[in-house]
Amino acid sequence: MRRASFFNVVSVALGLAFLYLPIAILVIYSFNASRLVTVWGGWSLHWYAELLNDRAMLDAAWTSLRIALVSASAATLLGTLAALALVRHGRFRGRVLFSGMIYAPLVMPEVITGLALLLLFVSLDLDRGFWTVAIAHTTLTMCFVTVIVQSRLIGFDRSLEEAAMDLGCPPFKTFLTVTLPLIAPAVAAGWMLAFTLSIDDLVIASFTTGPGATTLPIRIYSEVRLGVKPQINAICTVMIALVGIGIVAASLLGKRNAARRERGAALGAQV
């Protein structure tokens, strides 16, 4: 086994420090007893208790969570259908225009996307609020879902669907019972990415939000301009913990599914 060189070790250490040291500092200072975020005053859970009494911050977090759930679900549905159209229907008329419109938010600056959506909602005389932000986030994240699901469908074995239909299964039922379970990991990955992008978005939400629909990033940004409150460190740490739990759960689920497939393959080989 080749030993790692000093240069490689230092490079990896600096890379990890660059990525995770700011997050570690934020988590540590969320347990700071001092009101000054730059002065260490000992370990305490005081600011987590204060966070429970910060109604505005909790309402913003709940609004962001609801918007992310709605927009991620809508983006997953629309993105999966778009991926099916691009992969399964060949060179149909308008394919280039359709794919260009799907992929545009990937390369379009968020400021332009946010301004365009703002002008759209104003021209339609829509009151800006929860649903306008959800529509905007769906527009932003649908392209990411399409790319992920499309990459899975490109390598999909169509013979499994053909076998099901040869046995009398209707096309729609074939999709639900054969295709969808096989592409489910890609669909789930697209949903998780869409959910994360929605929770994280600040620029587009600031253009399309209105009274009563302040998201968590907007709330944090507005309060940071007046000074970093210890409660901000606390709620960011809670979000980091939730993301970490989700990653661990997804990893364990993936390993369990892989082990189940290996056992099934071994039993099939024995038979």
ABEGO torsion letter per residue (X at the ends): XBBBBAAAAAAAAAAAAAAAAAAAAAAAAAABABABAABBAEBBAAAAAAAAABAAAAAAAAAAAAAAAAAAAAAAAAAAAAAAAAAAAEBBBGAAAAAAAAAAAAABBAAAAAAAAAAAAAAAGBBBEAAAAAAAAAAAAAAAAAAAAAAAAAABBAAAAAAAAAAGBBAAAAAAAAAAAAAAAAAAAAAAAAAAAAAABAAAAAAABBBGABBAAAAAAAAAAAEBBAAAAAAAAAAAAAAAAAAAAAAAAAAAAAAAAAAAAAAAAAX
